[in-house]
């Protein structure tokens, strides 16, 4: 069992203990996981278990004990897949909105990995481990579109090498808030963990290099349809970069306005184009995924709205 000794900073004076632990980056726990620690008596203040609603004082000493994590291994599940290409080394799949890429806390099954294990009869690259076999790169749960998956370790290493030198072609389409003065541009700003909300990413000075090029496809009343070309692939990159310049992605409840467009069920963002050199044959492969219905339906709605 791992032990953490935490001392409450002054800015957390009079705040609840469970909120403090959920926001403590070193623990990296979800709110529900923190609640379970309190229920199991694994958070102590002094010699007694602490209550989750304990009001904190600056300098207060809390002791948190984390039980050993149970090993997690993805299991095959017969879930339909939209496969655009497949050979003995890799496959390219069109992920629907709402599907998580690999199992994690809160999403133990029903993921793309579970479906891939069934479809490939377990024959996937081992580099990602038992939870992420074959996964070379990821897209968010509510982002739809193209992913390449490695069946062999050699293919995985070859694809990762292309990702590292930014030679993989990745073009996304999105609908964002606002109108642009220029037809094209780019955002070149480092991305890292948000300073106060560990569940979010942000543009931060000490983050990792990130580059997103964008081009206007069409402008509507209060919204713009754009194509984004990625040089890097940081977590939430397009969503963070576009929000940083005042154009958050429509439907994004994390980086967009509080009154986000709920009928989109998440961000209006689609990984449309994926191009790379086959890591074994050397042949260049390029795939295009047409915009899904949720995206085209939203564009149709925008076209009907009069200009203001």
C-alpha atoms as a printed R data frame, in Angstrom:
    type eleno elety resid chain resno       x       y       z
1   ATOM     1    CA   UNK     A     1   0.000   0.000   0.000
2   ATOM     2    CA   UNK     A     2   1.402   3.382  -1.060
3   ATOM     3    CA   UNK     A     3   1.338   6.286   1.445
4   ATOM     4    CA   UNK     A     4   1.122  10.008   0.678
5   ATOM     5    CA   UNK     A     5   1.712  12.780   3.245
6   ATOM     6    CA   UNK     A     6  -0.043  15.964   2.146
7   ATOM     7    CA   UNK     A     7   0.036  19.399   3.776
8   ATOM     8    CA   UNK     A     8  -2.789  21.782   2.971
9   ATOM     9    CA   UNK     A     9  -1.706  24.997   1.171
10  ATOM    10    CA   UNK     A    10  -3.110  28.321   2.319
11  ATOM    11    CA   UNK     A    11  -5.332  28.686  -0.761
12  ATOM    12    CA   UNK     A    12  -7.290  25.583   0.294
13  ATOM    13    CA   UNK     A    13  -8.270  27.026   3.685
14  ATOM    14    CA   UNK     A    14 -11.926  26.180   4.504
15  ATOM    15    CA   UNK     A    15 -12.323  23.944   1.432
16  ATOM    16    CA   UNK     A    16 -13.554  20.321   1.589
17  ATOM    17    CA   UNK     A    17 -11.023  17.523   1.965
18  ATOM    18    CA   UNK     A    18 -12.455  15.462  -0.919
19  ATOM    19    CA   UNK     A    19 -12.167  18.371  -3.365
20  ATOM    20    CA   UNK     A    20  -8.582  18.973  -2.254
21  ATOM    21    CA   UNK     A    21  -7.549  15.357  -2.900
22  ATOM    22    CA   UNK     A    22  -9.350  15.203  -6.252
23  ATOM    23    CA   UNK     A    23  -7.383  18.253  -7.418
24  ATOM    24    CA   UNK     A    24  -4.029  17.069  -6.036
25  ATOM    25    CA   UNK     A    25  -2.041  16.263  -9.183
26  ATOM    26    CA   UNK     A    26   0.400  13.842  -7.536
27  ATOM    27    CA   UNK     A    27  -2.438  11.488  -6.572
28  ATOM    28    CA   UNK     A    28  -3.984  11.591 -10.080
29  ATOM    29    CA   UNK     A    29  -7.349  10.292  -8.867
30  ATOM    30    CA   UNK     A    30 -10.870  10.854 -10.113
31  ATOM    31    CA   UNK     A    31 -13.516  12.326  -7.807
32  ATOM    32    CA   UNK     A    32 -15.198   8.903  -7.459
33  ATOM    33    CA   UNK     A    33 -11.876   7.238  -6.574
34  ATOM    34    CA   UNK     A    34 -11.291   9.862  -3.872
35  ATOM    35    CA   UNK     A    35 -14.773   9.220  -2.454
36  ATOM    36    CA   UNK     A    36 -13.955   5.508  -2.184
37  ATOM    37    CA   UNK     A    37 -10.784   6.282  -0.215
38  ATOM    38    CA   UNK     A    38 -12.824   8.167   2.378
39  ATOM    39    CA   UNK     A    39 -15.435   5.407   2.520
40  ATOM    40    CA   UNK     A    40 -12.702   2.827   3.148
41  ATOM    41    CA   UNK     A    41 -11.075   4.916   5.901
42  ATOM    42    CA   UNK     A    42  -7.858   5.378   3.948
43  ATOM    43    CA   UNK     A    43  -7.599   9.156   4.506
44  ATOM    44    CA   UNK     A    44  -6.416  10.176   7.969
45  ATOM    45    CA   UNK     A    45  -6.161  13.467   9.795
46  ATOM    46    CA   UNK     A    46  -4.118  12.904  12.935
47  ATOM    47    CA   UNK     A    47  -4.924   9.451  14.327
48  ATOM    48    CA   UNK     A    48  -8.481   9.299  13.000
49  ATOM    49    CA   UNK     A    49 -10.056   8.667   9.579
50  ATOM    50    CA   UNK     A    50 -11.016  11.968   7.980
51  ATOM    51    CA   UNK     A    51 -14.510  12.777   6.741
52  ATOM    52    CA   UNK     A    52 -14.826  13.713   3.083
53  ATOM    53    CA   UNK     A    53 -16.505  17.007   4.036
54  ATOM    54    CA   UNK     A    54 -13.767  17.948   6.528
55  ATOM    55    CA   UNK     A    55 -13.119  21.714   6.324
56  ATOM    56    CA   UNK     A    56  -9.406  22.202   5.832
57  ATOM    57    CA   UNK     A    57  -6.977  24.491   7.632
58  ATOM    58    CA   UNK     A    58  -3.725  25.760   6.136
59  ATOM    59    CA   UNK     A    59  -0.856  23.466   7.071
60  ATOM    60    CA   UNK     A    60  -3.113  20.572   8.091
61  ATOM    61    CA   UNK     A    61  -1.436  17.185   7.654
62  ATOM    62    CA   UNK     A    62  -3.390  14.502   5.767
63  ATOM    63    CA   UNK     A    63  -2.214  10.946   5.224
64  ATOM    64    CA   UNK     A    64  -3.575   9.079   2.192
65  ATOM    65    CA   UNK     A    65  -3.083   5.344   1.716
66  ATOM    66    CA   UNK     A    66  -3.570   3.937  -1.776
67  ATOM    67    CA   UNK     A    67  -4.316   0.212  -2.059
68  ATOM    68    CA   UNK     A    68  -2.466  -1.812  -4.665
69  ATOM    69    CA   UNK     A    69  -4.141  -1.445  -8.028
70  ATOM    70    CA   UNK     A    70  -5.762  -4.532  -9.451
71  ATOM    71    CA   UNK     A    71  -4.216  -5.553 -12.783
72  ATOM    72    CA   UNK     A    72  -6.340  -4.471 -15.729
73  ATOM    73    CA   UNK     A    73  -6.353  -6.395 -18.976
74  ATOM    74    CA   UNK     A    74  -8.575  -5.649 -21.939
75  ATOM    75    CA   UNK     A    75 -10.876  -8.485 -23.004
76  ATOM    76    CA   UNK     A    76 -12.185  -9.262 -26.516
77  ATOM    77    CA   UNK     A    77 -15.733  -8.107 -27.251
78  ATOM    78    CA   UNK     A    78 -17.777  -8.604 -30.406
79  ATOM    79    CA   UNK     A    79 -18.338  -4.948 -31.285
80  ATOM    80    CA   UNK     A    80 -18.774  -3.918 -34.952
81  ATOM    81    CA   UNK     A    81 -15.884  -1.981 -36.497
82  ATOM    82    CA   UNK     A    82 -15.734   0.273 -39.562
83  ATOM    83    CA   UNK     A    83 -12.439  -0.883 -41.125
84  ATOM    84    CA   UNK     A    84 -11.106   0.993 -44.157
85  ATOM    85    CA   UNK     A    85  -7.929  -1.053 -44.644
86  ATOM    86    CA   UNK     A    86  -6.338  -4.174 -43.190
87  ATOM    87    CA   UNK     A    87  -3.327  -6.394 -43.834
88  ATOM    88    CA   UNK     A    88  -1.069  -8.653 -41.771
89  ATOM    89    CA   UNK     A    89   0.737  -5.665 -40.185
90  ATOM    90    CA   UNK     A    90  -1.877  -3.013 -39.479
91  ATOM    91    CA   UNK     A    91  -5.402  -1.784 -39.978
92  ATOM    92    CA   UNK     A    92  -7.082   1.600 -40.320
93  ATOM    93    CA   UNK     A    93 -10.386   2.030 -38.503
94  ATOM    94    CA   UNK     A    94 -13.027   4.745 -38.525
95  ATOM    95    CA   UNK     A    95 -13.929   5.346 -34.841
96  ATOM    96    CA   UNK     A    96 -17.442   6.608 -34.095
97  ATOM    97    CA   UNK     A    97 -18.208   9.465 -31.726
98  ATOM    98    CA   UNK     A    98 -18.796   8.202 -28.199
99  ATOM    99    CA   UNK     A    99 -16.389   5.245 -28.334
100 ATOM   100    CA   UNK     A   100 -13.403   5.266 -25.957
101 ATOM   101    CA   UNK     A   101 -10.134   4.066 -27.519
102 ATOM   102    CA   UNK     A   102  -8.866   1.864 -24.679
103 ATOM   103    CA   UNK     A   103 -10.038   0.698 -21.232
104 ATOM   104    CA   UNK     A   104  -9.436   3.012 -18.277
105 ATOM   105    CA   UNK     A   105 -11.063   3.930 -14.985
106 ATOM   106    CA   UNK     A   106 -14.749   4.504 -15.678
107 ATOM   107    CA   UNK     A   107 -14.554   2.753 -19.072
108 ATOM   108    CA   UNK     A   108 -13.490  -0.848 -18.400
109 ATOM   109    CA   UNK     A   109 -14.987  -2.267 -21.597
110 ATOM   110    CA   UNK     A   110 -16.900  -1.427 -24.750
111 ATOM   111    CA   UNK     A   111 -13.814   0.309 -26.114
112 ATOM   112    CA   UNK     A   112 -12.075   0.216 -29.483
113 ATOM   113    CA   UNK     A   113  -9.394  -2.046 -27.994
114 ATOM   114    CA   UNK     A   114 -12.008  -4.569 -26.823
115 ATOM   115    CA   UNK     A   115 -13.428  -4.646 -30.361
116 ATOM   116    CA   UNK     A   116  -9.960  -4.954 -31.943
117 ATOM   117    CA   UNK     A   117  -8.989  -7.871 -29.702
118 ATOM   118    CA   UNK     A   118 -12.052  -9.765 -30.911
119 ATOM   119    CA   UNK     A   119 -11.646  -8.841 -34.576
120 ATOM   120    CA   UNK     A   120  -7.903  -9.606 -34.657
121 ATOM   121    CA   UNK     A   121  -8.188 -12.668 -32.406
122 ATOM   122    CA   UNK     A   122  -5.718 -11.050 -30.007
123 ATOM   123    CA   UNK     A   123  -3.075 -10.493 -32.689
124 ATOM   124    CA   UNK     A   124  -2.070  -6.921 -31.911
125 ATOM   125    CA   UNK     A   125   1.208  -5.178 -31.133
126 ATOM   126    CA   UNK     A   126   2.315  -5.712 -27.525
127 ATOM   127    CA   UNK     A   127   4.103  -2.365 -27.205
128 ATOM   128    CA   UNK     A   128   1.055  -0.634 -25.687
129 ATOM   129    CA   UNK     A   129   0.761  -3.330 -22.996
130 ATOM   130    CA   UNK     A   130  -2.297  -5.397 -22.075
131 ATOM   131    CA   UNK     A   131  -4.582  -2.355 -21.819
132 ATOM   132    CA   UNK     A   132  -3.584  -0.604 -25.066
133 ATOM   133    CA   UNK     A   133  -2.460  -3.343 -27.475
134 ATOM   134    CA   UNK     A   134  -1.942  -2.038 -30.997
135 ATOM   135    CA   UNK     A   135  -2.733   1.564 -30.151
136 ATOM   136    CA   UNK     A   136  -0.261   3.884 -31.902
137 ATOM   137    CA   UNK     A   137  -2.191   7.138 -31.375
138 ATOM   138    CA   UNK     A   138  -5.517   8.110 -29.846
139 ATOM   139    CA   UNK     A   139  -8.429  10.428 -30.440
140 ATOM   140    CA   UNK     A   140 -10.860  11.593 -27.777
141 ATOM   141    CA   UNK     A   141 -14.039   9.697 -26.937
142 ATOM   142    CA   UNK     A   142 -16.299  12.302 -28.558
143 ATOM   143    CA   UNK     A   143 -14.042  12.888 -31.566
144 ATOM   144    CA   UNK     A   144 -14.827  10.696 -34.548
145 ATOM   145    CA   UNK     A   145 -12.562   9.542 -37.342
146 ATOM   146    CA   UNK     A   146  -9.461   7.690 -38.457
147 ATOM   147    CA   UNK     A   147  -6.930   5.724 -36.421
148 ATOM   148    CA   UNK     A   148  -4.142   3.380 -37.514
149 ATOM   149    CA   UNK     A   149  -3.664   0.267 -35.373
150 ATOM   150    CA   UNK     A   150  -0.548  -1.932 -35.345
151 ATOM   151    CA   UNK     A   151  -0.803  -5.724 -35.384
152 ATOM   152    CA   UNK     A   152   2.935  -6.334 -35.036
153 ATOM   153    CA   UNK     A   153   5.625  -4.730 -32.894
154 ATOM   154    CA   UNK     A   154   7.647  -3.911 -36.011
155 ATOM   155    CA   UNK     A   155   4.713  -2.037 -37.545
156 ATOM   156    CA   UNK     A   156   4.106  -0.234 -34.248
157 ATOM   157    CA   UNK     A   157   7.726   0.925 -34.023
158 ATOM   158    CA   UNK     A   158   7.725   2.061 -37.660
159 ATOM   159    CA   UNK     A   159   4.542   4.084 -37.247
160 ATOM   160    CA   UNK     A   160   5.764   5.660 -34.005
161 ATOM   161    CA   UNK     A   161   8.982   6.692 -35.758
162 ATOM   162    CA   UNK     A   162   6.922   8.541 -38.385
163 ATOM   163    CA   UNK     A   163   4.856  10.202 -35.684
164 ATOM   164    CA   UNK     A   164   8.065  11.348 -33.966
165 ATOM   165    CA   UNK     A   165   9.322  13.190 -37.070
166 ATOM   166    CA   UNK     A   166   5.835  14.592 -37.859
167 ATOM   167    CA   UNK     A   167   5.639  12.862 -41.260
168 ATOM   168    CA   UNK     A   168   2.169  11.353 -40.693
169 ATOM   169    CA   UNK     A   169  -0.545  13.361 -42.459
170 ATOM   170    CA   UNK     A   170  -3.421  14.129 -40.109
171 ATOM   171    CA   UNK     A   171  -6.220  16.478 -41.125
172 ATOM   172    CA   UNK     A   172  -9.240  17.112 -38.928
173 ATOM   173    CA   UNK     A   173 -12.388  19.066 -39.671
174 ATOM   174    CA   UNK     A   174 -14.192  21.045 -36.991
175 ATOM   175    CA   UNK     A   175 -16.900  23.631 -36.480
176 ATOM   176    CA   UNK     A   176 -15.713  26.360 -34.140
177 ATOM   177    CA   UNK     A   177 -17.264  29.446 -32.613
178 ATOM   178    CA   UNK     A   178 -16.786  32.832 -34.285
179 ATOM   179    CA   UNK     A   179 -15.620  34.045 -37.675
180 ATOM   180    CA   UNK     A   180 -12.030  34.387 -38.892
181 ATOM   181    CA   UNK     A   181 -10.510  37.488 -40.453
182 ATOM   182    CA   UNK     A   182  -7.961  35.404 -42.363
183 ATOM   183    CA   UNK     A   183  -8.572  32.364 -44.549
184 ATOM   184    CA   UNK     A   184  -5.758  30.402 -42.954
185 ATOM   185    CA   UNK     A   185  -3.275  30.519 -40.102
186 ATOM   186    CA   UNK     A   186  -1.685  28.439 -37.374
187 ATOM   187    CA   UNK     A   187  -1.337  28.127 -33.618
188 ATOM   188    CA   UNK     A   188   2.133  27.281 -32.347
189 ATOM   189    CA   UNK     A   189   1.910  27.106 -28.556
190 ATOM   190    CA   UNK     A   190   3.118  24.552 -25.967
191 ATOM   191    CA   UNK     A   191   0.494  22.364 -24.290
192 ATOM   192    CA   UNK     A   192   0.650  20.888 -20.794
193 ATOM   193    CA   UNK     A   193  -1.519  20.017 -17.832
194 ATOM   194    CA   UNK     A   194  -3.812  22.826 -16.634
195 ATOM   195    CA   UNK     A   195  -2.422  24.553 -13.539
196 ATOM   196    CA   UNK     A   196  -5.541  24.183 -11.373
197 ATOM   197    CA   UNK     A   197  -7.686  21.544 -13.116
198 ATOM   198    CA   UNK     A   198  -5.681  18.371 -13.676
199 ATOM   199    CA   UNK     A   199  -8.396  16.902 -15.924
200 ATOM   200    CA   UNK     A   200  -7.790  19.636 -18.508
201 ATOM   201    CA   UNK     A   201  -4.911  20.625 -20.761
202 ATOM   202    CA   UNK     A   202  -3.886  24.214 -21.463
203 ATOM   203    CA   UNK     A   203  -1.375  26.401 -23.263
204 ATOM   204    CA   UNK     A   204   1.425  26.689 -20.692
205 ATOM   205    CA   UNK     A   205   5.004  28.029 -21.007
206 ATOM   206    CA   UNK     A   206   6.620  24.763 -19.887
207 ATOM   207    CA   UNK     A   207   4.362  22.484 -21.947
208 ATOM   208    CA   UNK     A   208   5.285  20.298 -24.919
209 ATOM   209    CA   UNK     A   209   5.712  21.828 -28.370
210 ATOM   210    CA   UNK     A   210   2.458  21.794 -30.348
211 ATOM   211    CA   UNK     A   211   1.531  23.091 -33.810
212 ATOM   212    CA   UNK     A   212  -1.917  23.259 -35.404
213 ATOM   213    CA   UNK     A   213  -2.430  24.744 -38.855
214 ATOM   214    CA   UNK     A   214  -5.961  25.726 -39.863
215 ATOM   215    CA   UNK     A   215  -7.831  26.742 -43.011
216 ATOM   216    CA   UNK     A   216 -11.339  28.156 -43.331
217 ATOM   217    CA   UNK     A   217 -13.740  25.996 -45.335
218 ATOM   218    CA   UNK     A   218 -16.931  28.026 -44.808
219 ATOM   219    CA   UNK     A   219 -18.237  30.733 -42.475
220 ATOM   220    CA   UNK     A   220 -21.710  30.951 -40.991
221 ATOM   221    CA   UNK     A   221 -23.597  33.077 -38.514
222 ATOM   222    CA   UNK     A   222 -21.388  32.842 -35.422
223 ATOM   223    CA   UNK     A   223 -19.518  29.699 -36.522
224 ATOM   224    CA   UNK     A   224 -16.782  28.616 -38.929
225 ATOM   225    CA   UNK     A   225 -16.125  25.264 -40.552
226 ATOM   226    CA   UNK     A   226 -12.353  24.689 -40.629
227 ATOM   227    CA   UNK     A   227  -9.772  22.071 -41.536
228 ATOM   228    CA   UNK     A   228  -6.893  21.578 -39.080
229 ATOM   229    CA   UNK     A   229  -3.580  20.033 -40.081
230 ATOM   230    CA   UNK     A   230  -1.559  18.630 -37.186
231 ATOM   231    CA   UNK     A   231   2.206  18.606 -36.975
232 ATOM   232    CA   UNK     A   232   2.104  17.241 -33.415
233 ATOM   233    CA   UNK     A   233  -0.479  15.176 -31.555
234 ATOM   234    CA   UNK     A   234  -0.782  16.441 -27.997
235 ATOM   235    CA   UNK     A   235  -3.722  15.552 -25.783
236 ATOM   236    CA   UNK     A   236  -6.793  17.664 -26.736
237 ATOM   237    CA   UNK     A   237  -4.507  19.669 -29.061
238 ATOM   238    CA   UNK     A   238  -7.052  21.112 -31.500
239 ATOM   239    CA   UNK     A   239  -9.572  21.790 -28.737
240 ATOM   240    CA   UNK     A   240  -7.006  23.599 -26.581
241 ATOM   241    CA   UNK     A   241  -5.377  25.536 -29.417
242 ATOM   242    CA   UNK     A   242  -8.635  26.763 -30.929
243 ATOM   243    CA   UNK     A   243  -9.993  27.777 -27.518
244 ATOM   244    CA   UNK     A   244  -6.742  29.656 -26.836
245 ATOM   245    CA   UNK     A   245  -7.362  31.953 -29.828
246 ATOM   246    CA   UNK     A   246 -11.024  32.521 -28.974
247 ATOM   247    CA   UNK     A   247 -12.535  29.894 -31.290
248 ATOM   248    CA   UNK     A   248 -13.480  26.864 -29.146
249 ATOM   249    CA   UNK     A   249 -14.903  23.826 -30.903
250 ATOM   250    CA   UNK     A   250 -18.708  23.724 -31.012
251 ATOM   251    CA   UNK     A   251 -20.162  21.249 -28.526
252 ATOM   252    CA   UNK     A   252 -17.016  21.122 -26.388
253 ATOM   253    CA   UNK     A   253 -18.181  21.155 -22.762
254 ATOM   254    CA   UNK     A   254 -14.615  21.237 -21.410
255 ATOM   255    CA   UNK     A   255 -12.974  24.071 -23.356
256 ATOM   256    CA   UNK     A   256 -16.013  25.818 -24.797
257 ATOM   257    CA   UNK     A   257 -18.700  28.067 -23.282
258 ATOM   258    CA   UNK     A   258 -20.810  26.810 -20.392
259 ATOM   259    CA   UNK     A   259 -23.936  26.725 -22.546
260 ATOM   260    CA   UNK     A   260 -22.395  24.301 -25.040
261 ATOM   261    CA   UNK     A   261 -24.505  22.794 -27.813
262 ATOM   262    CA   UNK     A   262 -25.678  19.625 -26.084
263 ATOM   263    CA   UNK     A   263 -27.343  18.059 -29.115
264 ATOM   264    CA   UNK     A   264 -23.892  17.521 -30.624
265 ATOM   265    CA   UNK     A   265 -23.079  15.146 -27.735
266 ATOM   266    CA   UNK     A   266 -19.519  16.403 -27.555
267 ATOM   267    CA   UNK     A   267 -17.161  18.390 -29.733
268 ATOM   268    CA   UNK     A   268 -17.858  18.776 -33.460
269 ATOM   269    CA   UNK     A   269 -14.466  17.377 -34.471
270 ATOM   270    CA   UNK     A   270 -13.662  14.653 -37.010
271 ATOM   271    CA   UNK     A   271 -10.317  13.061 -37.939
272 ATOM   272    CA   UNK     A   272 -10.913  13.089 -41.678
273 ATOM   273    CA   UNK     A   273  -7.579  12.369 -43.391
274 ATOM   274    CA   UNK     A   274  -4.813   9.980 -42.345
275 ATOM   275    CA   UNK     A   275  -1.736   9.374 -44.480
276 ATOM   276    CA   UNK     A   276   1.481   7.483 -43.736
277 ATOM   277    CA   UNK     A   277   4.152   5.257 -45.227
278 ATOM   278    CA   UNK     A   278   3.476   1.578 -44.661
279 ATOM   279    CA   UNK     A   279   6.141   0.601 -42.100
280 ATOM   280    CA   UNK     A   280   6.901  -2.705 -43.862
281 ATOM   281    CA   UNK     A   281   6.232  -2.248 -47.594
282 ATOM   282    CA   UNK     A   282   7.155   1.447 -47.790
283 ATOM   283    CA   UNK     A   283   4.008   2.171 -49.830
284 ATOM   284    CA   UNK     A   284   2.275   5.461 -49.036
285 ATOM   285    CA   UNK     A   285  -1.288   4.980 -47.798
286 ATOM   286    CA   UNK     A   286  -3.833   7.773 -47.539
287 ATOM   287    CA   UNK     A   287  -7.396   7.510 -46.246
288 ATOM   288    CA   UNK     A   288 -10.344   9.898 -46.191
289 ATOM   289    CA   UNK     A   289 -13.311   9.475 -43.857
290 ATOM   290    CA   UNK     A   290 -16.435  11.388 -44.975
291 ATOM   291    CA   UNK     A   291 -18.012  13.660 -42.395
292 ATOM   292    CA   UNK     A   292 -20.440  11.699 -40.176
293 ATOM   293    CA   UNK     A   293 -24.141  12.497 -39.860
294 ATOM   294    CA   UNK     A   294 -23.879  14.505 -36.611
295 ATOM   295    CA   UNK     A   295 -21.401  16.832 -38.343
296 ATOM   296    CA   UNK     A   296 -23.266  17.253 -41.656
297 ATOM   297    CA   UNK     A   297 -26.589  17.726 -39.857
298 ATOM   298    CA   UNK     A   298 -25.078  20.566 -37.833
299 ATOM   299    CA   UNK     A   299 -23.686  22.176 -40.989
300 ATOM   300    CA   UNK     A   300 -27.140  21.940 -42.587
301 ATOM   301    CA   UNK     A   301 -28.619  23.735 -39.588
302 ATOM   302    CA   UNK     A   302 -26.022  26.500 -39.830
303 ATOM   303    CA   UNK     A   303 -26.672  26.989 -43.561
304 ATOM   304    CA   UNK     A   304 -30.348  27.616 -42.846
305 ATOM   305    CA   UNK     A   305 -29.662  30.362 -40.303
306 ATOM   306    CA   UNK     A   306 -29.713  33.889 -41.776
307 ATOM   307    CA   UNK     A   307 -26.582  36.029 -41.627
308 ATOM   308    CA   UNK     A   308 -26.570  38.809 -39.028
